[in-house]
Amino acid sequence: MKDKDSLLQNAGINTRLSHIGNDPFDYHGFVNPPVVHASTVLFPNARTMETRSQKYTYGTRGTPTTDALCEAIDALEGSAGTILVPSGLAAVTIPFLGFVAAGDHALVVDSVYGPTRHFCDTMLKRLGVEVEYYDPLIGAGIEALFRPNTKIVHTEAPGSNTFEMQDIPAISAVAHRHGAVVMMDNTWATPLYFRPLDHGVDISIHAATKYPSGHSDILLGTVSANAEHWERLKEANGALGICGAPDDAYQILRGLRTMGLRLERHYESALAIAEWLEGREDVARVLHPALPSFPSHHLWKRDFKGASGIFSFVLAADDPEQSRAKAHAFLDALRIFGLGYSWGGFESLALHAYLNDRRVAKAPTDGAVIRLQIGIEDVADLKADVERGFAAASAV
């Protein structure tokens, strides 16, 4: 297997995705690892039990199934270690809890995933951690916000719903000069299109619910750390008793095998629809980092290898008072797009993005923000469905 590992390091991404994570000959040649359901693990003698000097000691500390997925994620992320947790939100909250304490200050990007903001404004506040939100376009200017007690900088690129890009290398360099840990929610790009640890990030967060799963049926999060921060992350995870289930880990590992192919389709279809939307009079703006017209496109082009299938557009409205009604009419007329909050699955989804929680990065004022998750359906059919939405919105 070691020879195979060295070959895979230089192989194409779809080849790597097909082979990383486990050695079939560890399991009698079966291609996929077994699903090991475990709580209790037996020890051969009292001394081994006392010292815990065997690979597996209890179900929460890992099984062959969960280890196979962790090893695959480490191979993709270039990380020293990965933990599995029950959801994407848990993948955000656990490293926060592991690296801040009462009296600390955390910097969080203002375009952050809504549930992350809720966690910061409730749980972290009650624990005595002060959270300050910053402009996603701040770049190296974030230095002005640092304090002696700043312990974490949380990033997300592109930002939720409005897709602002961040200068991750510049922010990371500043944070490290001040001794802060840099976290990044990299769910949009996956490690196939952006590897956070290669750009100065210490902890990479991923909602495996999305593209690794690919089928809208699994909840799971992964958190991967560099060597400097791995032990503390692992300790925090163990102290909290949070772990991913073996059945879910198995399904995510299976999803990884085709993620490269699926992402290519999401990327191609979403960009085609985004470019089509740019030419329409009923669209005020398209918010997609891969479009040259997008304000922070240069950061995407510099750092990312691709784009995924989710972006937004601003539905034009002459009268701001009509924005909500137009958005609801647009959404209610859709037949192929489902109305749902998640993304990353095979099916297309749409929603009206509510951005009233923004503190610094103000929401667009020229219309309602409609977020589209472009699935793997045929582009012509998706365009026809969007046309139905525009026709309904124009009648309002």
Beta strands, then each sheet from edge to edge (+ up, - down):
strand 1: 81-85
strand 2: 105-109
strand 3: 130-134
strand 4: 150-156
strand 5: 181-185
strand 6: 203-207
strand 7: 221-225
strand 8: 283-287
strand 9: 310-316
strand 10: 338-339
strand 11: 349-353
strand 12: 367-373
sheet 1: 1+ 7- 6+ 5+ 4+ 2+ 3+
sheet 2: 8+ 9- 12+ 11- 10-
end
